[in-house]
Amino acid sequence: MRTWEDYKDHIKATDPEGKKDIEEIESLATIVGTIIEQRNALGMTQRELASMCGIPQSSVARIESFKTTPNLETLLKIMRPLRLRLTVSTFVKQ
């Protein structure tokens, strides 16, 4: 295996539990990455976002650095002032 993508593909193909873990991490990374990008695009600091959400700035920092996983209520509090919407969809099991 030459790249991280090769390794992920190998794990996904050979280890069902590993595949599930990688997909969950990738989903969380997509959500958090979008939050960070939108916050920056709006010129907002973590402190400003936290104040708008009614949560500590340290919570925003821990979420953005992947030190904690937000619960749904916190995630929605963060997404509202960023004008983001969480969409849930079904997927076809492959």
Secondary structure, 3 states (H helix, E strand, C coil): CCCHHHHHHHHHHHCHHHHHHHHHHHHHHHHHHHHHHHHHHCCCCHHHHHHHHCCCHHHHHHHHCCCCCCCHHHHHHHHCCCCCCCCCCCCCCC
